[in-house]
Amino acid sequence: MQSAPSAEARITATVGAWRARFAGAAVVSPSAVQELLFELYDDVKGDRREAAVTSWLTLTIQRELFSSAEVDELLGELLAGAPEPSIAS
């Protein structure tokens, strides 16, 4: 029986799918950014990336558009912000 993918694997897969979706787009709507962030939220909850996702959710209420470069930068930060693996003692 296969185990469910880890949160990190789901984040990586989600980011890859959304990067592909936004490829070639100049701008991204706040509702599309919200959809992405809500899709990621459960996997980053309790993680140091949760603050970034929450902050961006607030921005989606205040903004009319996001450049695709901004969204790609956020996605890169979320991938780079992965917690360091813990070392078992």
Backbone as a chain_set.jsonl record, in Angstrom:
{"seq": "MQSAPSAEARITATVGAWRARFAGAAVVSPSAVQELLFELYDDVKGDRREAAVTSWLTLTIQRELFSSAEVDELLGELLAGAPEPSIAS", "coords": {"N": [[0.837, -1.173, 0.0], [0.585, 2.177, -0.864], [1.929, 5.073, 0.68], [0.522, 8.251, 1.625], [1.448, 11.244, -0.138], [4.03, 13.366, 1.158], [3.734, 16.537, 2.897], [5.621, 18.291, 1.903], [6.158, 17.188, -0.62], [3.652, 17.526, -1.791], [3.497, 20.332, -1.807], [5.619, 20.961, -3.542], [4.675, 19.738, -5.905], [2.284, 21.167, -6.293], [3.236, 23.806, -6.612], [4.737, 23.468, -8.965], [2.68, 22.817, -10.788], [1.142, 25.17, -10.723], [3.012, 27.053, -11.601], [3.31, 26.207, -14.225], [0.718, 26.712, -15.094], [0.62, 29.515, -14.985], [2.574, 30.218, -16.785], [3.766, 32.232, -19.347], [1.813, 34.121, -18.96], [1.128, 37.547, -18.446], [-0.032, 38.911, -16.357], [-1.739, 38.077, -13.282], [-4.808, 37.237, -11.833], [-6.214, 38.37, -8.691], [-8.023, 36.482, -7.628], [-7.151, 34.077, -8.75], [-4.65, 33.884, -7.55], [-5.47, 33.68, -4.895], [-6.784, 31.194, -5.004], [-4.606, 29.493, -5.489], [-3.1, 29.964, -3.112], [-4.882, 29.086, -1.113], [-4.949, 26.431, -1.801], [-2.405, 25.671, -1.068], [-2.34, 26.208, 1.636], [-3.055, 24.351, 3.794], [-0.869, 22.634, 3.736], [1.245, 24.247, 4.492], [0.593, 25.148, 6.946], [1.443, 25.832, 10.264], [4.07, 25.808, 9.641], [7.062, 27.637, 8.826], [6.5, 28.946, 6.494], [3.864, 29.622, 6.522], [3.297, 32.25, 7.353], [4.051, 33.785, 5.127], [2.195, 32.915, 3.209], [-0.196, 33.718, 4.434], [0.198, 36.493, 4.517], [0.264, 37.063, 1.773], [-2.342, 36.314, 1.108], [-3.752, 38.37, 2.324], [-2.863, 40.472, 0.717], [-4.17, 39.841, -1.655], [-6.69, 40.783, -1.336], [-6.357, 43.463, -1.412], [-5.27, 44.13, -3.865], [-5.57, 44.583, -7.443], [-4.425, 43.252, -9.56], [-1.729, 40.931, -10.115], [1.649, 40.708, -11.107], [2.905, 38.123, -13.197], [5.505, 37.556, -12.662], [5.814, 38.372, -9.999], [4.215, 36.466, -8.694], [5.55, 34.139, -9.41], [7.936, 34.591, -8.067], [7.048, 34.487, -5.39], [6.269, 31.781, -5.325], [8.753, 30.574, -5.689], [9.992, 31.402, -3.321], [8.446, 30.032, -1.472], [9.127, 27.4, -2.076], [11.892, 27.477, -1.537], [11.817, 28.044, 1.118], [11.539, 25.783, 2.557], [11.446, 23.798, 5.458], [14.364, 22.883, 7.343], [15.579, 19.562, 7.297], [14.924, 17.514, 10.114], [17.241, 16.15, 12.421], [17.45, 13.019, 13.644], [18.045, 12.042, 16.993]], "CA": [[0.0, 0.0, 0.0], [1.366, 3.408, -0.952], [1.584, 6.096, 1.667], [0.151, 9.552, 1.063], [2.623, 12.094, -0.326], [4.321, 14.288, 2.254], [3.348, 17.937, 2.658], [6.652, 18.894, 1.042], [5.932, 16.69, -1.983], [2.436, 18.187, -2.3], [3.854, 21.734, -2.079], [6.432, 20.969, -4.768], [3.8, 19.422, -7.036], [1.354, 22.291, -6.472], [3.995, 24.936, -7.163], [5.037, 23.139, -10.363], [1.443, 22.92, -11.582], [0.748, 26.573, -10.84], [3.989, 27.719, -12.476], [2.929, 25.848, -15.594], [-0.541, 27.415, -15.403], [0.887, 30.942, -15.168], [3.619, 30.417, -17.793], [3.358, 33.048, -20.486], [0.851, 35.155, -18.565], [1.747, 38.789, -17.978], [-0.637, 39.244, -15.061], [-2.542, 37.027, -12.651], [-5.878, 37.846, -11.047], [-6.183, 38.053, -7.265], [-8.771, 35.255, -7.341], [-6.286, 32.944, -9.091], [-3.631, 33.816, -6.497], [-6.164, 33.14, -3.718], [-6.995, 29.761, -5.229], [-3.296, 28.877, -5.271], [-2.721, 30.05, -1.702], [-5.749, 28.194, -0.342], [-4.521, 25.064, -2.108], [-1.156, 25.428, -0.334], [-2.434, 26.585, 3.046], [-3.01, 23.217, 4.73], [0.474, 22.054, 3.747], [2.214, 25.146, 5.142], [0.088, 25.498, 8.279], [2.377, 25.456, 11.314], [5.395, 25.88, 9.041], [7.467, 29.047, 8.731], [5.941, 29.532, 5.262], [2.481, 30.018, 6.759], [3.232, 33.718, 7.422], [4.098, 34.31, 3.759], [0.908, 32.618, 2.565], [-1.191, 34.591, 5.068], [0.465, 37.853, 4.05], [-0.176, 37.164, 0.385], [-3.806, 36.285, 1.084], [-4.177, 39.737, 2.63], [-2.602, 41.28, -0.48], [-5.142, 39.559, -2.722], [-7.877, 41.605, -1.083], [-5.989, 44.85, -1.655], [-4.73, 44.327, -5.209], [-6.419, 44.243, -8.58], [-3.67, 42.311, -10.389], [-0.357, 40.602, -9.75], [2.43, 40.299, -12.273], [3.253, 36.708, -13.085], [6.84, 37.506, -12.045], [5.598, 38.428, -8.544], [3.684, 35.18, -8.247], [6.633, 33.172, -9.553], [8.872, 34.856, -6.966], [6.439, 33.916, -4.193], [6.352, 30.329, -5.414], [10.154, 30.232, -5.437], [10.247, 31.59, -1.891], [7.792, 28.939, -0.751], [9.947, 26.2, -2.253], [13.176, 27.673, -0.853], [11.572, 28.165, 2.555], [11.263, 24.481, 3.16], [12.167, 23.625, 6.726], [15.513, 21.991, 7.334], [15.204, 18.249, 7.835], [15.383, 17.32, 11.488], [18.168, 15.039, 12.594], [17.042, 12.192, 14.788], [19.149, 11.779, 17.908]], "C": [[0.886, 1.242, 0.0], [0.927, 4.386, 0.121], [1.252, 7.397, 0.946], [1.409, 10.392, 0.892], [2.8, 13.041, 0.867], [3.858, 15.689, 1.891], [4.34, 18.59, 1.711], [6.471, 18.462, -0.405], [4.698, 17.347, -2.598], [2.712, 19.64, -2.647], [4.625, 21.824, -3.386], [5.573, 20.709, -5.996], [2.846, 20.576, -7.334], [2.057, 23.476, -7.106], [4.322, 24.671, -8.632], [3.825, 23.289, -11.262], [1.037, 24.371, -11.783], [1.733, 27.358, -11.687], [3.66, 27.422, -13.933], [1.664, 26.599, -16.013], [-0.295, 28.884, -15.713], [1.94, 31.229, -16.239], [3.062, 31.2, -18.976], [2.347, 34.124, -20.162], [1.611, 36.385, -18.088], [1.252, 39.143, -16.582], [-1.498, 38.078, -14.588], [-3.59, 37.722, -11.783], [-5.725, 37.492, -9.569], [-6.929, 36.759, -6.935], [-7.946, 34.009, -7.69], [-5.19, 32.774, -8.04], [-4.252, 33.254, -5.22], [-6.351, 31.629, -3.843], [-5.704, 28.984, -4.969], [-2.951, 28.839, -3.787], [-3.588, 29.148, -0.823], [-5.38, 26.726, -0.592], [-3.266, 24.691, -1.312], [-1.316, 25.531, 1.185], [-2.318, 25.401, 4.015], [-1.609, 22.623, 4.842], [1.513, 22.957, 4.405], [1.786, 25.544, 6.551], [1.038, 24.959, 9.349], [3.828, 25.498, 10.878], [5.788, 27.36, 8.954], [6.963, 29.717, 7.456], [4.508, 30.008, 5.43], [2.337, 31.54, 6.772], [3.244, 34.332, 6.027], [2.771, 34.094, 3.047], [-0.179, 33.527, 3.125], [-1.036, 36.029, 4.595], [-0.02, 38.049, 2.611], [-1.696, 37.092, 0.267], [-4.369, 37.671, 1.382], [-3.983, 40.64, 1.414], [-3.653, 41.061, -1.57], [-6.421, 40.359, -2.555], [-7.618, 43.051, -1.504], [-5.595, 45.14, -3.105], [-5.742, 43.96, -6.286], [-5.762, 43.232, -9.499], [-2.31, 42.057, -9.768], [0.397, 40.307, -11.039], [2.774, 38.829, -12.094], [4.635, 36.552, -12.471], [6.735, 37.55, -10.521], [5.158, 37.074, -8.007], [4.77, 34.111, -8.337], [7.669, 33.345, -8.445], [8.337, 34.283, -5.651], [6.574, 32.399, -4.203], [7.78, 29.848, -5.153], [10.512, 30.348, -3.969], [9.622, 30.459, -1.072], [8.582, 27.641, -0.89], [11.257, 26.311, -1.48], [13.018, 27.707, 0.652], [11.271, 26.857, 3.236], [12.071, 24.321, 4.446], [13.331, 22.651, 6.566], [15.077, 20.632, 7.894], [15.734, 18.093, 9.249], [16.274, 16.095, 11.548], [17.749, 14.277, 13.84], [18.238, 11.922, 15.681], [19.102, 10.369, 18.428]], "O": [[1.831, 1.335, 0.784], [-0.257, 4.517, 0.433], [1.653, 7.609, -0.199], [2.342, 10.272, 1.685], [1.826, 13.455, 1.496], [3.62, 15.992, 0.722], [3.954, 19.35, 0.823], [6.613, 19.275, -1.319], [4.694, 17.684, -3.782], [2.225, 20.139, -3.662], [4.322, 22.66, -4.237], [5.724, 21.383, -7.015], [2.627, 20.921, -8.495], [1.531, 24.086, -8.037], [4.194, 25.573, -9.459], [3.925, 23.824, -12.366], [0.634, 24.762, -12.879], [1.322, 28.252, -12.427], [3.73, 28.314, -14.778], [1.556, 27.064, -17.148], [-0.932, 29.444, -16.605], [2.17, 32.394, -16.565], [2.015, 30.859, -19.527], [2.049, 34.963, -21.012], [2.626, 36.266, -17.401], [2.014, 39.613, -15.737], [-1.922, 37.225, -15.368], [-3.283, 38.686, -11.082], [-5.175, 36.445, -9.23], [-6.507, 36.016, -6.048], [-8.037, 32.996, -6.996], [-4.842, 31.649, -7.68], [-3.63, 32.441, -4.536], [-6.104, 30.884, -2.895], [-5.716, 27.945, -4.309], [-2.554, 27.797, -3.266], [-3.084, 28.517, 0.106], [-5.49, 25.889, 0.304], [-3.088, 23.535, -0.929], [-0.5, 24.989, 1.931], [-1.543, 25.468, 4.969], [-1.207, 22.164, 5.911], [2.56, 22.474, 4.835], [2.539, 26.205, 7.266], [1.391, 23.78, 9.341], [4.723, 25.244, 11.684], [4.922, 28.234, 9.004], [6.999, 30.943, 7.355], [3.989, 30.722, 4.572], [1.353, 32.067, 6.253], [2.525, 35.298, 5.77], [2.279, 34.989, 2.36], [-0.998, 34.051, 2.369], [-2.025, 36.703, 4.306], [-0.632, 39.064, 2.279], [-2.275, 37.751, -0.596], [-5.347, 38.096, 0.766], [-4.837, 41.475, 1.114], [-3.985, 41.983, -2.316], [-7.15, 40.586, -3.521], [-8.536, 43.769, -1.901], [-5.592, 46.3, -3.518], [-6.641, 43.146, -6.073], [-6.447, 42.442, -10.148], [-1.804, 42.868, -8.993], [-0.163, 39.718, -11.964], [2.916, 38.349, -10.969], [4.92, 35.54, -11.83], [7.474, 36.853, -9.826], [5.668, 36.6, -6.992], [4.896, 33.273, -7.444], [8.215, 32.364, -7.942], [9.083, 33.668, -4.889], [6.953, 31.801, -3.196], [7.989, 28.839, -4.48], [11.238, 29.515, -3.427], [10.209, 29.991, -0.097], [8.693, 26.873, 0.065], [11.686, 25.35, -0.841], [13.968, 27.433, 1.386], [10.799, 26.834, 4.373], [13.249, 24.677, 4.495], [13.281, 21.722, 5.759], [14.301, 20.565, 8.847], [16.859, 18.494, 9.547], [16.077, 15.127, 10.813], [17.702, 14.826, 14.941], [19.324, 11.608, 15.193], [19.961, 9.972, 19.215]]}, "num_chains": 1, "name": "protein.A"}
